[in-house]
Amino acid sequence: MNWETFLTTAFLGSIIRSIAPLLLAALGGLFSERSGIVNIALEGIIIFGALAGAVTTQLLDASLGSAAPWVGWIAGALVGGLVAWIHAVISIKYRADQVISGTAINLLAVGVPGIVLGFLYQSTTESKQVEHALPQWGLTEELTFSPPVYFAFLMVLITWYVLYKTPYGLRIRATGEHPKAAASMGVNVYRIRYTAVIISGMLAGTAGVFLSIGNLNAYTKNMSAGIGFIALAALIFGKWTPVGVLLSTVLFGFFRALATQLGGSNLLPSSLVDMMPYVLTIIVLAFTGKSVGPRAVGKPYEG
Amino acid sequence: MLSKTSKQPTVFASRLAGILALVALLGLFVFPTATIARNFSGAGTLWLFPRGIMDLSGFPPEKIPDLALAGTLNWVLAVSLLVTVIAAWRRQSWLWMAGLLSLLLGLVCAWAFTHNLGLLSQELLANNVPKRRIPYLTGGINMGLLFPVLSGLTALVCGLTASPVWMQRFERFRGILIPFVSILLSIVVGSIVVLLVQAVPADPSIKLDFAHQWYGKLDLLWFVYTTLFAPLTNINDLFQSLMLATPLIFTGLAVAFAFRTGLFNIGAPGQLTMGAIFAMLVGVYVPLPAWLLVPLGVLAAALGGAFWGFIPGVLKARFGSSEVINTIMLNYVAAGIFVLMLGSDKLPFFGKEYPLPFKSPGFEAKSYPLQEGARLQPLSSLLGLDQSGAALSWSPLIGIILFTLLFLLVRHRYRALLAGTAGVVVSVLLWSTLKIPLDNTVGSHLNTSFFIALVCAWLFAIVMWRTTTGYELRAVGLSPKAAEYGGINVSRNTVLAMTIAGGLAGLCGTHYVMGGALDEYVLKQSLPTNVGFDGITIALLGQNTPLGVVVSSILFGVLDTGGLYVDQRLDALNRDIVTLLKALIVLFIAAQGFLSRKITSPPPAVLVKDLEKKEGQA
């Protein structure tokens, strides 16, 4: 293998495929954190989304045919939203430490798939393969992607529009900066936070759906591989803005694709390349500095 | 103040006692009372009071134990529970007596039943039937008898809240209220999952009508949870549980230590990996005599972890970047370093390959075995339990329980000394009477590292509550701004806390690598880094106290061991049910057990007393 391998459209395709889930999850995190709720649960929500997407599609394969994965997508997003809602209830209604609540969700995501898979497929690690995965759309053979990929990039635009051009976005931002001030202007802080967290869950759920039925055709254990956490890092690196998030996920996505490409090559040990995005995150975070984020993030609101 | 003067139990307490007594009373008639026998796949022969026997196994035992005494006692128990309900309803001051009566009756009834089962077993043993073929050995009480005992205990405690002296004593236990309620809630939610996932284990020859379904489902729940806790009653399984608990104590302490300083350490998986790598490097490659090698290995493990905690500590102190993200990232980096070192014996670098000396030849990613001198002894061989004819006395356990109870309940200057002496005297006196010969020898990878963990817990307590450093760390944890204003160096303490936390997690290396907990004295791919995340659960469940961490770790060790049996014996359920229970516990603790703040953190007792005094003067 030599350098030319990396100048192919196939490699470009694989970069885009590694960006998509990161981007979806990070945009999800953006909604939640802009409203003042830390969403460390993204990792777990991705797993739930992937599981729900694969299981629903597999169960509906026979009756719905090629429409099944679309229902699977909706199911994945809804389950993601539902799990995020649990996080929201614990951290908004019961004013729990948001990091602890998120960690609990992530732990749930370790246990629940095993139980569901054991119940449905007598396995603890993977689901049955789906017959109809999401379709692949594209220009050339190598640049074909499943719909969630296009959706992810479209979401950047939508997020930007919602956040900066709609009253709802203004309220989200106000709630994240100064909830008391927002409340005094008649904003229902609780409702804004609930919806923002649920949206974030639906997006992260979609990231999971992409992994299980957009990129592969089954759910396997540990398929999230830390994407949720890297998405959080990308969110911080991108300074909590949609465009920043896009740029930082491109960077992280590139490294993830590179690591895959280098696996088995003799250029660098793949484990070393695997580490790069993580090391990069640490370095970048050190220089991004503190307090660029929403001011009220992580603080329970008592109104 | 009405409740204080009229010597009535509080409204909440009596309501709780009343509801539970009512449930127990109804439960006597609608829950299975006891299990006479149970086959391997979990189907049981049940005793339903007052209806008689129901069999789900298809092969009921030939003889049914004598149920006359237990049955009569059950009727008396029903009356006693009814009295408790009335006492609770009317908030009588004698509620505690009714509770005590139910408690004793429940225990006697349980004893009567088990005694009769034991008689049958002995009869078969005398006829030279091999032990594993005796069905009665798997029997015991069931939910129908458990609830009266629990209800009696609750009514006793709730009734005693009428007395201010006892109320003060119970105050000391308020700290365990949230973990306790969280465990209960997670058991309830876990039960729903069990019911949804697992069908009633029953022989196919049995037609499952409504009654069979009902009792079968309830028995299933009982079976799952008793199986999860069963390791407590078997010495081999108990050793296994303590072995699984050892790394949890380390990581639990690691998370708790950082928590006390206001830092969230999600980095225990990485820290334990680095600790294990360092311990392996010393254990395999440093040529030293054993008396130096072991302490050096332990130190190396701590240093490895400490280094991995130091990094996010410095980053937080110097650059203010969140330790949450950084520790998570460092987990992945540590995993990468592990694979880099042990995944291959060659290092490719731009077309060239360099040899790496760490991976031992073979398919699996593992290190070379540790030198003999660097290994920690298994506890079973230290206690002489790996020979035949060994015996173990459980009197120390009684001693520890006595010590804890006295320490918590007595209010005296020298209570530590008193309780300690009582504990030691009782365990020495009972040593030979409570000695039980072991059926089979104990072989387990439980090793000296367990004691290192206990020492760490003790040191945690000393450092945190008896030194200036600990005071500063806690001050930073409670309010960094106030601490800064009080002249405490927040940055220095942040780095210190993360470093010590990392060191604690790193000490897992002594267990896995030096103690041979990975089945061999090597560092392997199967290093269970998930234990690091369990540390978060442990720290939360233990409320960030060292004693709490040790107790919760042992609880988790027991559940993990029990989970294996659930996995084996039920077809649809697997050990992930344990993971689910753990996650639910954290979730409920995060929500403070859904308890109101009036219950979890009422005004301090001292303040209440002062207020009362002032009222009296006025």
Interface residues (C-beta under 8 A of the other chain):
Chain A: I40 I86 I90 S91 Y94 A96 D97 V99 I100 S101 T103 A104 I105 N106 L107 L108 V110 G111 V112 P113 G114 I115 G118 F119 Q122 T124 G226 F229 L232 A233 I236 S265 N266 L267 L268 P269 S271 L272 D274 M275 Y278 V279 T281 I282 L285 A286 F287 T288 G289 K290 S291
Chain B: V193 L196 V197 F264 I266 I311 L315 R318 F319 G320 S321 S322 V324 I325 N326 I328 M329 L330 Y332 V333 G336 I337 V339 L340 G343 S344 L347 P348 F349 F350 G351 E353 N530 F533 I536 T537 L540 A572 L573 N574 R575 D576 I577 V578 T579 L580 L581 K582 A583 L584 V586 L587 I589 A590 A591 Q592 F594
